[in-house]
């Protein structure tokens, strides 16, 4: 077994100034705090490293390097280093350059890059695909090729309308670089990392087993994140579907109870938003106003505003949704059913045991002038739509993105108009399933089962 196969693979991330090297590393490491990302040139002034491990074993070391600033002058200088009668190869010529005073003065930044590439197994040459192909980039590649290390070009920002991918492909092919990777550190393709590591495996055959382990682990992590996110959304919906408040039918207590229920649901949704941002390793400040905005990490459009429901296309009509149409957003019926009090009493008197078990105590409250407030179907739909929107945005977002998360109006007809999942219907009959109710029993097996089933629906739809 070779030494390369038994130690972490070392990659130098190199390229011109301000092409997105640090941005690429943020996305590959899922670390929004790695390095400094700025539109100012030469932001990275020294070499920074990050390590990717699986089961405690380091598989890949990534090194962020300063941007190359004057490759044209450096290439001219290198070509003059050969003494009469000499014809040094690239690494030997660079060794002479790095020993000289110019590597500590005029070309200090370039020397840092070359030292790191020489100490690495390969380099990722990051290209801003929005830039035109200029002579300075060809000279950079000529200088980097002198290191004698495999180079994999990475076309960054390929999602931009201004990208010049065909021009870059042609230019790289003319330089003998036919293998390249399309990427976008702001909006990475779902298979972007896998393709990058697979391309590296073609260049570094000895490192293939380690890269394949890394690919498998990252795909497994993606699936686990998605399942965990679906469960967070499922728990939110069950908590809100099972939530209820009992209140006297007089005006003042009713209004106070409605406000209390609204506040509880808003706070519960906010907890879910924060949990999703944390799960995907983003910060609360990454979310701010837009269509259906998050304001300082909080939803800006009021959850119970009828205009919000209309914006999302949530159908508001009779029955349970009638409360939302009036701006109440809560169901003032008993347990979300439409039977009148006389029919309910008759159901109990007639021996409908299941009805008595599920609704008996609440029906007695109804007879005594009590009402129960529950979150109506329209609001449950809105909660599901907003959280699934956020999930989609997080899955498509790179950790180098500097713009705030923007959410578009959802096109999801199943959650807007279709039948709500059975798990939510069952949750309405089990107030003990809700974290928002007193005496909640969250570990009940049936609750856990319904949450898992609902999570499957959230992933599938």
For each residue, the residues with C-beta under 8 A, 3 or more apart:
1: 5 6
2: 5 6 206
3: 6 7
4: 7 9 121 204 206 207
5: 1 2 206 207 209 210
6: 1 2 3
7: 3 4
8: 51 58 59 60 61 210
9: 4 59 60 61 121 122 200 204 207 210 211
10: 61 63 119 120 121 122
11: 60 61 62 63 120 121 122 123 124 200
12: 63 65 113 116 117 119 120 122 123 124 149
13: 21 24 25 62 63 64 65 123 124 126
14: 21 65 68 113 116 117 123 124 125 126 144
15: 19 21 67 68 125 126 127 140
16: 19 67 68 69 71 128 136 137 140
17: 41 42 43 66 67 68 69
18: 39 40 41 42 43 67 128
19: 15 16 67 126 127 128 131 156
20: 23 24 126 128 156 157 185 400
21: 13 14 15 24 25 44 64 65 67 126
22: 25 26 34 35 36 37 43 44 64 400
23: 20 26 27 37 156 185 186 398 400
24: 13 20 21 27 28 124 126 154 156 183 185 400
25: 13 21 22 28 29 31 34 35 48 50 62 64
26: 22 23 29 30 31 32 34 35 37 185 398 399 400
27: 23 24 30 185 188 398 399 400
28: 24 25 50 52 62 193 196
29: 25 26 34 50 52 62 399
30: 26 27 281 399
31: 25 26 34 50 281 399
32: 26 281 282 283 286 399 400
33:
34: 22 25 26 29 31 48 50 64 399
35: 22 25 26 43 44 48 64
36: 22 43 44
37: 22 23 26 43 400 402
38: 43
39: 18
40: 18 43
41: 17 18 67 69
42: 17 18 45 66 67 69 109
43: 17 18 22 35 36 37 38 40 67
44: 21 22 35 36 48 64 65 66 67
45: 42 66 109
46: 66 112
47: 63 64 65 66 112 116
48: 25 34 35 44 63 64
49: 61 62 63 64
50: 25 28 29 31 34 61 62 64
51: 8 58 60 61 62
52: 28 29 58 59 60 61 62 214
53: 56 57 58 59
54: 57 59 213 214 217
55:
56: 53
57: 53 54
58: 8 51 52 53 61
59: 8 9 52 53 54 210 211 213 214
60: 8 9 11 51 52 210 211 214
61: 8 9 10 11 49 50 51 52 58
62: 11 13 25 28 29 49 50 51 52
63: 10 11 12 13 47 48 49 116 120
64: 13 21 22 25 34 35 44 47 48 49 50
65: 12 13 14 21 44 47 112 113 116 117
66: 17 42 44 45 46 47 109 112 113
67: 15 16 17 18 19 21 41 42 43 44 109
68: 14 15 16 17 71 109 110 113 140 143
69: 16 17 41 42 109 110
70: 73 74 106 107 110
71: 16 68 74 75 110 136 137 139 140 142 143
72: 75 76 135 136 139
73: 70 76 77 106 107
74: 70 71 77 78 107 110 139 143
75: 71 72 78 79 139 142 143
76: 72 73 79 80
77: 73 74 80 81 97 102 107
78: 74 75 81 93 94 97 143 146
79: 75 76 82
80: 76 77
81: 77 78 88 93 96 97
82: 79 86 87 88 93
83: 86
84:
85:
86: 82 83
87: 82
88: 81 82 92 93 96
89: 92 93 148
90: 93 94 145 146 147 148
91: 94 95 118 146 147 148
92: 88 89 95 96
93: 78 81 82 88 89 90 96 97 146
94: 78 90 91 97 98 114 118 146 147
95: 91 92 98 99
96: 81 88 92 93 99 100
97: 77 78 81 93 94 100 102 103 107 111 114
98: 94 95 103 111 114 115
99: 95 96 103
100: 96 97 103
101: 104 105
102: 77 97 105 106 107
103: 97 98 99 100 107 108 111
104: 101 108 111
105: 101 102 108
106: 70 73 102
107: 70 73 74 77 97 102 103 110 111
108: 103 104 105 111 112
109: 42 45 66 67 68 69 112 113
110: 68 69 70 71 74 107 113 114 143
111: 97 98 103 104 107 108 114 115
112: 46 47 65 66 108 109 115 116
113: 12 14 65 66 68 109 110 116 117 144
114: 94 97 98 110 111 117 118 143 144 147
115: 98 111 112 118 119
116: 12 14 47 63 65 112 113 119 120
117: 12 14 65 113 114 120 123 144 147 149
118: 91 94 114 115 147 149
119: 10 12 115 116
120: 10 11 12 63 116 117 123 149
121: 4 9 10 11 149 150 204 207
122: 9 10 11 12 149 150 151 152 200 203 204
123: 11 12 13 14 117 120 144 147 149 150 151 152
124: 11 12 13 14 24 151 152 154 196
125: 14 15 140 141 144 151 152 153 154
126: 13 14 15 19 20 21 24 154 156
127: 15 19 131 137 153 154 155 156 168
128: 16 18 19 20 131 156 157
129: 155 156 157 158 160 163 164 165 168
130: 157 160 162 163 164
131: 19 127 128 134 137 164
132: 164 167
133: 137 138 164 167 168 171
134: 131 137 138
135: 72 138 139
136: 16 71 72 139 140
137: 16 71 127 131 133 134 140 141 171
138: 133 134 135 141 142 171 175
139: 71 72 74 75 135 136 142 143
140: 15 16 68 71 125 136 137 143 144
141: 125 137 138 144 145 151 175 177
142: 71 75 138 139 145 146
143: 68 71 74 75 78 110 114 139 140 146
144: 14 113 114 117 123 125 140 141 147 149 151
145: 90 141 142 148 151
146: 78 90 91 93 94 142 143
147: 90 91 94 114 117 118 123 144
148: 89 90 91 145
149: 12 117 118 120 121 122 123 144
150: 121 122 123 203 204
151: 122 123 124 125 141 144 145 177
152: 122 123 124 125 179 180 181 196 199 200 203
153: 125 127 168 172 177 179 180 181
154: 24 124 125 126 127 180 181 183 196
155: 127 129 158 163 165 168 180 181 182 183
156: 19 20 23 24 126 127 128 129 183 184 185
157: 20 128 129 130 160 163 184 185 186
158: 129 155 163 165 182 183 184
159: 163 184 186 187
160: 129 130 157 163 184
161:
162: 130
163: 129 130 155 157 158 159 160
164: 129 130 131 132 133 167 168
165: 129 155 158 168 169 182
166: 169 170
167: 132 133 164 170 171
168: 127 129 133 153 155 164 165 171 172
169: 165 166 172 173 180
170: 166 167 173 174
171: 133 137 138 167 168 174 175
172: 153 168 169 175 177 178 180
173: 169 170 176 177 178
174: 170 171
175: 138 141 171 172
176: 173
177: 141 151 153 172 173 180
178: 172 173
179: 152 153 199 202 203
180: 152 153 154 155 169 172 177 199
181: 152 153 154 155 192 195 196 199
182: 155 158 165 189 192 195
183: 24 154 155 156 158 188 189 192 196
184: 156 157 158 159 160 187 188 189 192 398
185: 20 23 24 26 27 156 157 188 398 399 400
186: 23 157 159 397 398 400 401 402 403
187: 159 184 396 397 398 401
188: 27 183 184 185 192 193 396 398
189: 182 183 184 192 195
190: 395 396
191: 194 195
192: 181 182 183 184 188 189 195 196
193: 28 188 196 197 215 218
194: 191 197 198 215 218 219
195: 181 182 189 191 192 198 199
196: 28 124 152 154 181 183 192 193 199 200
197: 193 194 200 201 211 212 214 215
198: 194 195 201 202 211 215
199: 152 179 180 181 195 196 202 203
200: 9 11 122 152 196 197 203 204 207 211
201: 197 198 204 205 207 208 211 212
202: 179 198 199 205
203: 122 150 152 179 199 200
204: 4 9 121 122 150 200 201 207 208 211
205: 201 202 208
206: 2 4 5
207: 4 5 9 121 200 201 204 210 211
208: 201 204 205 211 212
209: 5 212 213
210: 5 8 9 59 60 207 213 214
211: 9 59 60 197 198 200 201 204 207 208 214 215
212: 197 201 208 209 215 216
213: 54 59 209 210 216 217
214: 52 54 59 60 197 210 211 217 218
215: 193 194 197 198 211 212 218 219
216: 212 213 219 220
217: 54 213 214 220 221
218: 193 194 214 215 221 222
219: 194 215 216 222 223
220: 216 217 223 224
221: 217 218 224 225
222: 218 219 225 226
223: 219 220 226 227
224: 220 221 227 228
225: 221 222 228 229 279 280
226: 222 223 229 230 391 395 459
227: 223 224 230 231 455 459
228: 224 225 231 232 279
229: 225 226 232 233 276 279 280 391 394
230: 226 227 233 234 391 455 456 458 459
231: 227 228 234 235 451 452 455
232: 228 229 235 236 272 275 276 279 387
233: 229 230 236 237 272 276 384 387 388 391 455 458
234: 230 231 237 238 423 451 452 454 455 458
235: 231 232 238 239 272 435 451
236: 232 233 239 240 268 269 271 272 383 387
237: 233 234 240 241 380 383 384 423 424 427 454
238: 234 235 241 242 423 424 427 433 434 447 450 451 454
239: 235 236 242 243 268 433 434 435 436
240: 236 237 243 265 268 269 375 379 380 383 434 436
241: 237 238 374 375 380 424 425 427 428 434
242: 238 239 427 428 430 431 432 433 434 436 437
243: 239 240 261 264 265 374 375 431 434 436 437
244: 372 373 374 431 434 437
245: 257 260 261 372 373
246: 362 365 370 371 372 373
247: 253 254 256 257 370 371 372 373
248: 253 254 369 370 371
249: 254 369 370 371
250: 253 254
251: 254 255
252: 255 256
253: 247 248 250 256 257
254: 247 248 249 250 251 257 258 371
255: 251 252 258 259
256: 247 252 253 259 260
257: 245 247 253 254 260 261 373
258: 254 255 261 262 328 330 373
259: 255 256 262 263
260: 245 256 257 263 264
261: 243 245 257 258 264 265 330 373 375
262: 258 259 265 266 303 304 329 330
263: 259 260 266 267
264: 243 260 261 267 268 436
265: 240 243 261 262 268 269 303 375 379 383 436
266: 262 263 269 270 299 303
267: 263 264 270 271
268: 236 239 240 264 265 271 272 435 436
269: 236 240 265 266 272 273 299 303 383 386 387
270: 266 267 273 274 297 298 299
271: 236 267 268 274 275
272: 232 233 235 236 268 269 275 276 387
273: 269 270 276 277 287 294 297 298 299 387 390
274: 270 271 277 278 284 297
275: 232 271 272 278 279
276: 229 232 233 272 273 279 280 387 390 391 394
277: 273 274 280 282 283 284 286 287 297 394
278: 274 275 281 282
279: 225 228 229 232 275 276
280: 225 229 276 277 394 395 397
281: 30 31 32 278 399
282: 32 277 278 286 287 394 397 399 405
283: 32 277 286
284: 274 277 287 296 297
285: 288 296 297
286: 32 277 282 283 401 404 405
287: 273 277 282 284 294 297 390 404 405
288: 285 293 294 295 296 404 405
289: 293 294 295 300 404
290: 293 294 404 405 406 407
291: 406 407 408 409
292: 299 300 301 308 311 312 386 389 407 409
293: 288 289 290 299 300 301 407
294: 273 287 288 289 290 297 298 299 300 390 404 405 407
295: 288 289 298 299 300
296: 284 285 288
297: 270 273 274 277 284 285 287 294
298: 270 273 294 295
299: 266 269 270 273 292 293 294 295 302 303 386
300: 289 292 293 294 295
301: 292 293 305 307 308 311
302: 299 305 308
303: 262 265 266 269 299 308 329 379 382 383
304: 262 308 324 327 328 329 379
305: 301 302 308 309 327
306: 309 310 316 324 325 326 327
307: 301 310 311
308: 292 301 302 303 304 305 311 312 382
309: 305 306 312 314 316 324 378 382
310: 306 307 313 314 316
311: 292 301 307 308 409
312: 292 308 309 381 382 385 386 409 410 416
313: 310 409 410 416 417
314: 309 310 378 381 382 385 416
315: 321 378 416 417
316: 306 309 310 321 324 325 378
317: 321 322 325
318: 321 322
319: 322 338 377
320: 323 331 333 336 374 376 377 378
321: 315 316 317 318 324 325 376 377 378
322: 317 318 319 325 326 376
323: 320 326 328 329 330 331 332 376
324: 304 306 309 316 321 327 328 329 376 378 379
325: 306 316 317 321 322
326: 306 322 323
327: 304 305 306 324
328: 258 304 323 324 332
329: 262 303 304 323 324 375 376 378 379
330: 258 261 262 323 373 374 375 376 379
331: 320 323 336 373 374 375 376
332: 323 328 371 373
333: 320 336 337 338
334: 337 339 344 359 362 363 366 371 372
335: 358 359 362 372 374 428 429
336: 320 331 333 374 376 428
337: 333 334 359
338: 319 333
339: 334 343 344 347
340: 343 344
341: 344 345 363 366 367
342: 345 346
343: 339 340 346 347
344: 334 339 340 341 347 348 355 359 363 366
345: 341 342 348 349 363 367
346: 342 343 349 350
347: 339 343 344 350 352 355 356
348: 344 345 352 355 356 360 363
349: 345 346
350: 346 347
351:
352: 347 348 355 356
353: 356 357
354: 357 358
355: 344 347 348 352 358 359 360
356: 347 348 352 353 359 360
357: 353 354 360
358: 335 354 355 429
359: 334 335 337 344 355 356 362 363 429
360: 348 355 356 357 363 364
361: 364 365
362: 246 334 335 359 365 366 372
363: 334 341 344 345 348 359 360 366 367
364: 360 361 367 368
365: 246 361 362 368 370 371 372
366: 334 341 344 362 363 369 370 371 372
367: 341 345 363 364
368: 364 365
369: 248 249 366
370: 246 247 248 249 365 366
371: 246 247 248 249 254 332 334 365 366
372: 244 245 246 247 334 335 362 365 366
373: 244 245 246 247 257 258 261 330 331 332
374: 241 243 244 320 330 331 335 336 428
375: 240 241 243 261 265 329 330 331 379 380
376: 320 321 322 323 324 329 330 331 336 379 380
377: 319 320 321 380 381 420
378: 309 314 315 316 320 321 324 329 381 382
379: 240 265 303 304 324 329 330 375 376 382 383
380: 237 240 241 375 376 377 383 384 420 424
381: 312 314 377 378 384 385 415 416 420
382: 303 308 309 312 314 378 379 385 386
383: 236 237 240 265 269 303 379 380 386 387
384: 233 237 380 381 387 388 415 458
385: 312 314 381 382 388 389 410 412 415 416
386: 269 292 299 312 382 383 389 390 407
387: 232 233 236 269 272 273 276 383 384 390 391
388: 233 384 385 391 392 410 412 415 458
389: 292 385 386 392 393 407 408 410
390: 273 276 287 294 386 387 393 394 405 407
391: 226 229 230 233 276 387 388 394 395
392: 388 389 395 396
393: 389 390 396 397 405 406 407
394: 229 276 277 280 282 390 391 397 405
395: 190 226 280 391 392
396: 187 188 190 392 393
397: 186 187 280 282 393 394 401 405
398: 23 26 27 184 185 186 187 188 401
399: 26 27 29 30 31 32 34 185 281 282
400: 20 22 23 24 26 27 32 37 185 186
401: 186 187 286 397 398
402: 37 186
403: 186 406
404: 286 287 288 289 290 294
405: 282 286 287 288 290 294 390 393 394 397
406: 290 291 393 403
407: 290 291 292 293 294 386 389 390 393
408: 291 389
409: 291 292 311 312 313
410: 312 313 385 388 389 415 416
411:
412: 385 388 415 416 461
413: 416 417 418
414: 417 418 461
415: 381 384 385 388 410 412 418 461
416: 312 313 314 315 381 385 410 412 413
417: 313 315 413 414
418: 413 414 415
419:
420: 377 380 381 424 425
421: 424 425 453 454 457
422: 425 426 453
423: 234 237 238 426 427 450 451 453 454 457
424: 237 238 241 380 420 421 427 428 454
425: 241 420 421 422 428 429
426: 422 423 429 430 446 450
427: 237 238 241 242 423 424 430 433 434 447 450
428: 241 242 335 336 374 424 425
429: 335 358 359 425 426
430: 242 426 427 433 444 446 447
431: 242 243 244 434 437
432: 242 437 439 440 441 444
433: 238 239 242 427 430 440 441 442 444 447 450
434: 238 239 240 241 242 243 244 427 431 437 440
435: 235 239 268 440 442
436: 239 240 242 243 264 265 268 440
437: 242 243 244 431 432 434 440
438:
439: 432
440: 432 433 434 435 436 437
441: 432 433 444 447
442: 433 435 447
443: 447 448
444: 430 432 433 441 447 448
445: 448 449
446: 426 430 449 450
447: 238 427 430 433 441 442 443 444 450 451
448: 443 444 445 451 452
449: 445 446 452 453
450: 238 423 426 427 433 446 447 453 454
451: 231 234 235 238 423 447 448 454 455
452: 231 234 448 449 455 456
453: 421 422 423 449 450 456 457
454: 234 237 238 421 423 424 450 451 457 458
455: 227 230 231 233 234 451 452 458 459
456: 230 452 453 459 460
457: 421 423 453 454 460 461
458: 230 233 234 384 388 454 455 461
459: 226 227 230 455 456
460: 456 457
461: 412 414 415 457 458
